[in-house]
Amino acid sequence: MPPAESIARPYRAALGLCVPIVRGWGRLEITGLEHLPSSGPVLLAGNHDSYWDPVVIGISGLGRRQIRALAKASLWKVRGLAPVLEGMGQIPIDRGTGDAGALDRTERELRAGACIGIFPEGTRTLGRTLRARSGFGRLADLVPEAQLACCAVHGTTDLPKFPKRPHIRVEFFTPAGGGRREGESAAELSVRLLAEIRSRVPIPGA
């Protein structure tokens, strides 16, 4: 087994600023962390209902490893944010454009042993049922040695609803249907994993 990846200082520092909000105010509860491999290439699929989801997933995984996320490229244009995102190992992507550059970089990171977090829905649900994008499955095609894991994130939409206090939960789990099945297309893999995630965490407000 390859050695566990060290967690970059900027990544740990940036998430550390959010720990009091997520763990304290949000009463974060984490289950199944043992299902997140501590080393080697990993593709982690999760649901996306709130801007807080990448932060909450990152904090939840700190006990195991660093999770690199695909984030919308427009965030790099926010003054002072680009160095933070780069230091955290995040990967910019132009959503809805079939961004080949982002896919190539993600493939390289995976082959180097990174854990890549991807939201198959592609964007926040906002109470809508969204189809799974094929990007997750395409990366599984490109790096077949990558292990597959999922996480279901509950309660992040309640985080900004002060004074209502949220109860955030993150469940890590391995797909019940296993990894890539024989004859299963990239799109079908993404659809299957998203369906498993949504069976645990329905879309808020849907």
N, C-alpha and C positions, 0 to 999 in steps of 0.2 A: 504494500500500500504506500502511495506517495506521501511525503511528509505534509502535515497540516500547513495551510497557507497562513503566513503572518498577517495580522490586520494592520493596515496602514494607519499611521498616527492621525492624518487629517480626517480619515473616515471615522475613527473612534472619537475624535474630538467633536466633529460635527454632530454625530448622533448623541454624544454625551450632553450636549446643550438641550436636547429634546427629551432626555430621560425623565426629568422631573414631571414634565407634562404627560408623557405617555405612561410611565410606570406609576407615578404618584397620583395625579389627577385622573388619569385614564384607567387606573387599577388593572394594568396589563396582566393577563393570564396567558401563559404559554404551555402548550401541550405538544407531545410528539417530537420534541426537538431532536431526539435520537434518529429520526427519519431524514434529517438533513445531513448528508455525508460531510465529514469534517475535512476531507481532502479529495483531490482529484476533480475533474470537470463535472459540473452539475448544471442542469437546466431546471430552474425552479419556477413553476407556474403558480400564479395567484390571481385572486379576484381584485377588481379595481373599482371601488365605490367612492373613494375620497382621495384628496391630495395627500393625506397623511399615510396612505397605505405603504409607500416605499420606505418611509421613515420607521413606521411601526414594524414592518418585516425586518428591516435592518437591525433595529434594536433587539428584536426577538431572536435573531440569529447570532448575536455577538458572542454567545457562549460557545459557538461552534466555528464560525468563520465569517469572512467578509462577503457580502452579496453585492455584486455589481449590477446596476440596473440600466436598462435602456430608457433614457429620458428624452423628452421632446427638445429638439435642438434650440428652440426659442429661449430656453432657460439660459443658454450660454451668452445671450445678448443682454441679460440683466447685469447691470453694473456691479462688479465685484464678485459675482457668483461663479463665473467660469473657472477661476483658479480653485475654488472650493470643490466644484463638481469634478474637475480633473484630478485633484488630490484624492478624492474619494473613489476614483476609478470608474465613474459613471460614463456611459457611452451615449453621445448625442445621436438622435435619429429624427429625420424629417418624416413624420407620420403621413401615411397615405400616399407616399411617393415611390414605394419599393426601393428604399434607400440602400443601394448596393454597398456603399462605403461602410455604413453602419453594420451591415451583415458581415462584411469581410472582417472588420475589426472584432466583432463579437466572436466570429469563428476562431480568430487568432487567440483571443483571450481564453476561450474554452479549451483549445488545444494546449494552452500553457497551464491548464489546471484550475481555471477560475470557476466560481459559481456565478451564473448569470440569472438574474431574476427577470421574468417576462410576464406581462399581463396579456393573456390571449385575447382579451376583449379590446385591447389597443388603446382605450381611453376610459375615462370614468363613465359609469353606467348612467348616473343621474336618473335612476328609476326606470331605465329602459332595459329591455332584453337585447343584448348585442350578440352578433354572431362571433364565433371564435375566428381570429385571423390565423393564417397558415404559417406565420413566421416561426412559431415555436417548433412546429413539426419540421420545417425546412432546416432549422439548426440541428435538430435531432438527426436529420438525414446527413448533414455535412460532418457532424462529429458523433458517429454512432457509439463511441466509447463513453460519451457523457451519460452520467446517471440521471434519471428523471425523478423529480420530487414535486410535491404540491403543497400549497398552504392555503387555508381558508381564513380570511380576516374578518372578524366581527366587530361592529361597534364604532368604527372610525368615523362614520358620518355623524355620530353624536358628539365627537370631540369638540367642535366649535360651539355647541349649543349651551353655552353658559346661561344660567346656573345649573342646568341639568348635568349631572355628573355621569360620564359614560362608563361602561364596563367593556374594555377592549379585550378580545381574545384572539389568539393566533394558534391555529392547529396545523402543524406540519404532518404530512402523511405521504406514504408511497402509494402510487395509483393502484387501486384494487384490481384493475384489469392488467396490471403489469406494465412493462415497458413496451416498446414498439412491437406491434403484432405483425406477423407475416402478411404481406399484401396490404397493410394499412397505409393509406396515403398520408402526406404531411398534414393536409387539412383535416382528415379524419382523426389523427392523433390529437390535434389541438381541440377539436370538438369534444372528443371523449374526455380529455382531462378537464376541460372547462365544465362539462356536465357533472363530473365527480365533485369538483369544487363547489358548484352551485347546489348540489344535493345537500351540502353541509351548511352553506350560507346563502340563503335566498337574497335576491336583489332588494335592497331597502326601498320601500315606496312603490314597488312594482305591483 
